[in-house]
Amino acid sequence: MTAPVPAIPPPNVQPDGPSLAELMTALPVATLVIAPDNVIFDANVWAETLLNMARSAIVGSDVTRTIRMAEAGARFDIWHSNKPIAAYDIKVHAGRTAEMEVDLMIAPIIDHEGWRIISIHAQSHARKIGHRGTTGGARSAIGAAAILAHEIKNPLSGIRGAAQLLESGNEGHDTTLTQLICNEVDRIAALIDRMQDFTTDRTLECRPGNIYPLIDRAVNIAAAGFAKDVRIIRRYDPSLPFAIINDDALVQVMINLIKNAAEALENVDEGWIRVETAFRHGVSVVMGEGKGSAVLPIEILIVDNGPGVPDHILDHLFNPFITGKRDGQGLGLALVDKLVRDMNGFVQYSRDREAGESTFRILLPMGMG
């Protein structure tokens, strides 16, 4: 027999505003309200569809039985945490549906201890924030790309050497054409070098470290070069603890993101880039595959007042060869995504249309130091 459902404390709703039921119905994602004893207090229409259950069957049931983790040992303490939790790409048996891969977002209701809102995203949003796995087919493609890159670079060095010999043999004549050959060879070689960054699954060596000298190094490189005409603002949290990072990887990530922001400001009057850091309490991510949950409290923001990412590439922003720039290669953000994932963090993009600001947000695990 199901225990009686406790009454939810009344929300602060404006007299002429929508009711709680209307707000729940309007939400465009499967949403559950959970009581302190893990009993489902309410469910919207999208939840009925996703779970393949009537609302009368959902309400009053135990959430741990209605949403069952498919991975043995993967329950962690997800249903008893009083902190916000984001669980990406986890396999569950939801209601009467077959096993599916979902994202679970769990948020406590402020001022009402034990009450939580759960949203279930059946189509994973992990690709939008950088948690993209590598499948067997992708690993095969990576291996083929590594071989191809190696085989292309060998003749390139020969072409460059031949062009230099032609230049020296012509006593300075036709140097424009030979220099053009050398420049194009160098450009292609550099492109292949960047492609090769995606062709390894080697574990990145990470250790606890101070992020500030690394961020400053990237900012100084940008200010002296590609962002010399852009105002760069630094807003650092001086009490931030160490993060678990790879020094070279973090510098590369910051350079790529600042460069991306600087390029977005080319046609903007009084453009600026703001680099911020903060400590975010209660930000945790469930990794999936039985790996447990990761706490990612170290936040780095790269904000600019440019036009933002075109809508048509938002869903694929971190994929290789996706770019909104006419002469872009589409590798910078893909490399950012890979390096951040290799440091067990994640990166996401957001746009504040009202403020006219674009933000890349990096979250990293905390280290001791």
C-alpha positions as CSV (number, residue, x, y, z in Angstrom):
1,M,0.0,0.0,0.0
2,T,1.4,3.4,-1.0
3,A,2.0,5.8,1.8
4,P,0.0,9.1,1.7
5,V,1.8,11.8,-0.2
6,P,2.8,14.8,2.0
7,A,1.6,18.2,1.1
8,I,4.0,20.4,-0.8
9,P,4.5,23.9,0.7
10,P,2.6,26.5,-1.3
11,P,4.9,28.3,-3.8
12,N,5.0,32.1,-3.9
13,V,2.8,32.7,-7.0
14,Q,1.5,36.2,-8.0
15,P,-2.3,36.5,-7.7
16,D,-2.8,36.9,-11.4
17,G,0.0,34.6,-12.4
18,P,-0.1,31.0,-13.6
19,S,-0.8,28.2,-11.1
20,L,1.7,25.5,-10.2
21,A,-0.2,23.0,-12.3
22,E,-0.2,25.4,-15.3
23,L,3.6,25.9,-14.9
24,M,4.2,22.1,-14.8
25,T,2.0,21.5,-17.9
26,A,3.8,24.3,-19.8
27,L,7.3,22.9,-19.2
28,P,8.6,21.3,-22.5
29,V,10.4,18.5,-20.8
30,A,9.4,15.5,-18.6
31,T,9.3,16.9,-15.1
32,L,8.6,15.3,-11.7
33,V,8.2,16.9,-8.3
34,I,9.7,14.7,-5.6
35,A,8.8,14.8,-1.9
36,P,11.5,14.4,0.9
37,D,10.6,10.6,1.2
38,N,11.3,10.1,-2.6
39,V,7.6,9.8,-3.4
40,I,6.6,11.5,-6.6
41,F,4.3,14.3,-5.8
42,D,3.5,15.6,-9.3
43,A,4.2,14.8,-12.9
44,N,3.5,16.8,-16.1
45,V,2.2,15.5,-19.4
46,W,5.6,15.1,-20.9
47,A,6.5,12.8,-18.0
48,E,3.4,10.7,-18.7
49,T,4.5,10.3,-22.3
50,L,8.2,9.5,-21.5
51,L,7.3,7.0,-18.8
52,N,4.4,5.5,-20.7
53,M,2.3,5.8,-17.5
54,A,-0.8,7.7,-16.5
55,R,-0.3,10.5,-14.1
56,S,-2.4,8.6,-11.5
57,A,0.1,5.8,-11.6
58,I,3.1,8.0,-11.4
59,V,2.0,10.2,-8.5
60,G,2.5,8.5,-5.2
61,S,5.1,6.0,-6.5
62,D,8.7,5.7,-5.3
63,V,11.0,7.6,-7.8
64,T,13.7,4.9,-7.2
65,R,11.3,2.3,-8.6
66,T,9.8,4.5,-11.3
67,I,13.2,5.5,-12.7
68,R,15.6,2.5,-12.3
69,M,19.3,2.8,-13.0
70,A,20.3,0.2,-15.6
71,E,23.9,0.1,-14.6
72,A,24.7,-2.0,-11.5
73,G,26.3,0.0,-8.8
74,A,25.4,3.3,-10.6
75,R,22.8,4.6,-8.2
76,F,25.4,6.5,-6.1
77,D,23.2,8.5,-3.7
78,I,21.5,10.4,-6.5
79,W,18.1,10.3,-4.9
80,H,19.2,11.4,-1.4
81,S,21.4,14.4,-2.3
82,N,20.4,17.9,-1.2
83,K,22.6,19.4,-3.9
84,P,22.0,20.1,-7.6
85,I,23.0,17.1,-9.7
86,A,23.4,16.7,-13.5
87,A,23.6,13.0,-14.6
88,Y,24.6,12.8,-18.3
89,D,24.3,9.9,-20.6
90,I,23.0,7.4,-18.1
91,K,21.0,4.3,-18.9
92,V,17.7,3.9,-17.1
93,H,14.5,1.9,-17.2
94,A,11.9,4.7,-17.0
95,G,8.4,3.7,-16.1
96,R,7.1,1.1,-18.6
97,T,9.6,2.0,-21.3
98,A,12.5,0.0,-22.5
99,E,16.0,0.9,-21.4
100,M,17.0,4.3,-22.7
101,E,19.8,6.8,-22.4
102,V,18.9,10.1,-20.7
103,D,20.1,13.1,-18.9
104,L,18.7,13.7,-15.4
105,M,18.7,17.2,-13.9
106,I,17.9,17.2,-10.2
107,A,17.4,20.6,-8.4
108,P,16.4,21.2,-4.8
109,I,13.5,23.5,-4.2
110,I,14.9,26.5,-2.2
111,D,13.5,26.9,1.3
112,H,11.7,23.6,1.2
113,E,14.1,21.0,2.6
114,G,14.0,17.6,0.8
115,W,11.8,18.7,-2.0
116,R,13.3,18.4,-5.5
117,I,12.4,19.0,-9.2
118,I,13.6,16.3,-11.6
119,S,13.7,16.9,-15.4
120,I,14.4,13.9,-17.7
121,H,15.9,14.6,-21.1
122,A,15.5,11.6,-23.3
123,Q,17.5,13.0,-26.2
124,S,20.9,13.6,-24.5
125,H,22.1,17.2,-24.1
126,A,25.6,15.9,-23.3
127,R,26.8,16.7,-26.8
128,K,25.9,20.3,-26.2
129,I,28.1,20.6,-23.2
130,G,31.0,18.6,-24.2
131,H,30.4,15.1,-22.8
132,R,30.8,13.1,-26.1
133,G,32.0,9.6,-25.8
134,T,34.2,7.8,-28.3
135,T,32.5,4.7,-29.9
136,G,34.2,1.8,-31.5
137,G,33.5,3.2,-35.0
138,A,34.9,6.6,-34.0
139,R,38.1,4.9,-32.7
140,S,38.5,3.2,-36.0
141,A,38.1,6.5,-37.8
142,I,40.6,8.1,-35.4
143,G,43.2,5.4,-36.2
144,A,42.7,5.8,-39.9
145,A,43.1,9.6,-39.5
146,A,46.4,9.1,-37.7
147,I,47.8,7.0,-40.5
148,L,46.5,9.4,-43.2
149,A,48.0,12.4,-41.4
150,H,51.4,10.7,-41.1
151,E,51.4,9.7,-44.8
152,I,50.4,13.2,-46.0
153,K,53.1,14.9,-43.9
154,N,55.9,12.9,-45.5
155,P,55.4,14.2,-49.1
156,L,54.7,17.7,-47.8
157,S,58.2,17.9,-46.4
158,G,59.6,16.8,-49.8
159,I,57.5,19.4,-51.6
160,R,58.7,22.2,-49.3
161,G,62.4,21.1,-49.7
162,A,62.0,21.1,-53.5
163,A,60.5,24.6,-53.5
164,Q,63.4,25.9,-51.4
165,L,65.9,24.3,-53.9
166,L,64.1,25.9,-56.8
167,E,64.3,29.3,-55.1
168,S,68.0,29.0,-54.5
169,G,68.7,27.7,-58.0
170,N,66.9,30.6,-59.7
171,E,69.0,33.1,-57.9
172,G,66.0,34.9,-56.4
173,H,63.8,34.8,-59.5
174,D,60.2,33.6,-59.0
175,T,60.5,33.8,-55.3
176,T,56.9,34.8,-55.0
177,L,55.7,31.5,-56.4
178,T,58.2,29.4,-54.4
179,Q,57.3,31.2,-51.2
180,L,53.7,30.6,-52.0
181,I,54.4,26.9,-52.2
182,C,56.2,26.9,-48.9
183,N,53.5,28.9,-47.2
184,E,50.8,26.6,-48.4
185,V,52.8,23.5,-47.4
186,D,53.3,25.0,-43.9
187,R,49.6,25.8,-43.6
188,I,48.6,22.3,-44.6
189,A,51.1,20.8,-42.2
190,A,49.8,22.9,-39.4
191,L,46.3,21.8,-40.1
192,I,47.4,18.2,-40.0
193,D,49.1,18.8,-36.7
194,R,45.9,20.1,-35.3
195,M,44.0,17.1,-36.7
196,Q,46.4,14.7,-35.0
197,D,45.4,16.1,-31.7
198,F,42.2,14.1,-32.1
199,T,43.9,10.9,-33.1
200,T,45.0,9.7,-29.7
201,D,43.2,8.2,-26.7
202,R,46.3,8.6,-24.5
203,T,45.4,9.6,-20.9
204,L,46.3,13.2,-20.2
205,E,48.5,13.6,-17.2
206,C,46.7,15.9,-14.7
207,R,47.6,17.1,-11.3
208,P,46.5,19.7,-8.8
209,G,47.6,23.1,-9.9
210,N,47.0,26.8,-9.7
211,I,45.0,27.9,-12.8
212,Y,45.8,31.6,-12.5
213,P,49.4,31.6,-14.0
214,L,48.1,29.5,-16.9
215,I,45.1,31.7,-17.6
216,D,47.3,34.8,-17.4
217,R,49.8,33.3,-19.8
218,A,47.0,32.7,-22.3
219,V,45.6,36.2,-21.8
220,N,49.0,37.8,-22.3
221,I,49.6,35.8,-25.5
222,A,46.2,37.0,-26.8
223,A,46.8,40.6,-25.8
224,A,50.2,40.7,-27.5
225,G,48.8,39.1,-30.7
226,F,45.4,38.2,-32.1
227,A,43.5,40.1,-29.5
228,K,45.8,43.2,-29.2
229,D,42.9,45.5,-30.3
230,V,40.4,44.1,-27.8
231,R,39.9,45.1,-24.2
232,I,40.4,42.0,-22.0
233,I,38.9,42.2,-18.5
234,R,40.0,39.9,-15.7
235,R,37.7,39.1,-12.8
236,Y,39.2,36.5,-10.6
237,D,38.1,34.9,-7.4
238,P,41.3,35.2,-5.3
239,S,40.2,32.4,-2.9
240,L,39.9,29.7,-5.6
241,P,41.6,26.4,-4.6
242,F,43.7,24.3,-7.0
243,A,42.1,22.5,-9.9
244,I,43.1,19.1,-11.3
245,I,44.5,20.1,-14.7
246,N,47.2,19.6,-17.3
247,D,49.1,22.9,-17.6
248,D,49.6,22.8,-21.4
249,A,46.1,21.6,-22.1
250,L,44.5,24.4,-20.0
251,V,46.7,27.1,-21.7
252,Q,45.6,25.7,-25.1
253,V,42.0,25.7,-24.1
254,M,42.1,29.3,-23.0
255,I,44.0,30.5,-26.1
256,N,41.5,28.8,-28.3
257,L,38.5,30.3,-26.5
258,I,39.9,33.8,-26.3
259,K,40.9,33.6,-30.0
260,N,37.3,32.5,-30.8
261,A,35.9,35.4,-28.8
262,A,38.4,37.9,-30.5
263,E,37.4,36.7,-34.0
264,A,33.7,37.2,-33.1
265,L,34.4,40.8,-32.2
266,E,36.0,41.8,-35.6
267,N,33.0,43.9,-36.6
268,V,32.0,45.0,-33.2
269,D,32.6,48.6,-31.9
270,E,34.1,48.7,-28.4
271,G,34.3,44.9,-28.2
272,W,35.5,43.3,-25.0
273,I,36.4,39.9,-23.6
274,R,35.9,39.1,-19.9
275,V,37.7,36.2,-18.2
276,E,36.1,35.2,-14.9
277,T,36.7,32.5,-12.3
278,A,34.4,31.4,-9.4
279,F,33.8,28.5,-7.1
280,R,30.4,26.9,-7.6
281,H,29.1,24.9,-4.6
282,G,27.0,21.8,-5.3
283,V,27.8,21.3,-9.0
284,S,28.2,17.6,-9.6
285,V,28.0,15.4,-12.6
286,V,27.2,11.7,-12.8
287,M,29.8,10.3,-15.2
288,G,27.9,7.1,-16.2
289,E,29.4,3.6,-16.9
290,G,29.6,3.0,-13.1
291,K,32.3,5.7,-12.7
292,G,30.5,7.5,-9.9
293,S,29.8,11.2,-9.6
294,A,32.3,14.0,-10.2
295,V,32.2,17.3,-8.3
296,L,33.2,20.2,-10.6
297,P,33.3,23.4,-8.6
298,I,36.1,25.3,-10.4
299,E,34.5,27.6,-13.0
300,I,36.2,29.6,-15.7
301,L,34.1,31.9,-17.9
302,I,35.1,33.5,-21.2
303,V,32.5,36.1,-22.0
304,D,32.3,38.5,-25.0
305,N,29.9,41.0,-26.4
306,G,30.0,39.7,-29.9
307,P,27.0,38.5,-32.1
308,G,27.1,34.9,-30.7
309,V,27.1,31.5,-32.4
310,P,24.7,31.1,-35.4
311,D,21.7,29.1,-34.4
312,H,22.1,26.5,-37.1
313,I,25.4,25.1,-35.7
314,L,24.5,25.3,-32.0
315,D,23.7,21.6,-31.7
316,H,27.0,20.6,-33.3
317,L,29.2,23.4,-32.0
318,F,31.9,21.2,-30.5
319,N,32.1,18.8,-33.4
320,P,35.2,18.9,-35.7
321,F,34.9,20.9,-38.9
322,I,31.8,22.8,-37.7
323,T,32.3,26.6,-37.9
324,G,30.4,29.8,-38.4
325,K,33.4,31.6,-39.9
326,R,33.9,31.8,-43.6
327,D,37.6,30.9,-43.4
328,G,37.4,28.8,-40.3
329,Q,38.6,25.2,-40.0
330,G,36.2,24.1,-37.3
331,L,38.9,22.5,-35.1
332,G,39.4,25.1,-32.3
333,L,36.3,24.3,-30.3
334,A,36.5,20.6,-31.0
335,L,40.0,20.6,-29.5
336,V,38.8,22.6,-26.5
337,D,36.1,20.0,-25.9
338,K,38.5,17.1,-26.1
339,L,41.1,18.7,-23.8
340,V,38.5,19.7,-21.2
341,R,37.1,16.1,-21.3
342,D,40.6,14.7,-20.9
343,M,40.9,16.8,-17.7
344,N,37.6,15.2,-16.5
345,G,35.7,18.5,-16.9
346,F,33.2,19.9,-19.3
347,V,32.6,23.0,-21.4
348,Q,29.4,24.5,-22.5
349,Y,28.2,27.5,-24.5
350,S,25.3,29.9,-23.7
351,R,24.0,33.1,-25.0
352,D,22.3,35.9,-23.0
353,R,20.4,37.7,-25.8
354,E,19.1,40.4,-23.5
355,A,22.6,41.3,-22.3
356,G,24.1,40.7,-25.7
357,E,26.8,38.4,-24.2
358,S,28.2,35.0,-25.3
359,T,29.7,32.7,-22.6
360,F,31.9,29.6,-22.8
361,R,31.8,28.0,-19.3
362,I,34.5,25.5,-18.2
363,L,34.0,23.4,-15.1
364,L,36.9,21.5,-13.7
365,P,37.5,19.1,-10.7
366,M,39.0,20.6,-7.6
367,G,42.5,19.5,-6.4
368,M,44.2,19.8,-3.1
369,G,46.8,22.5,-2.8
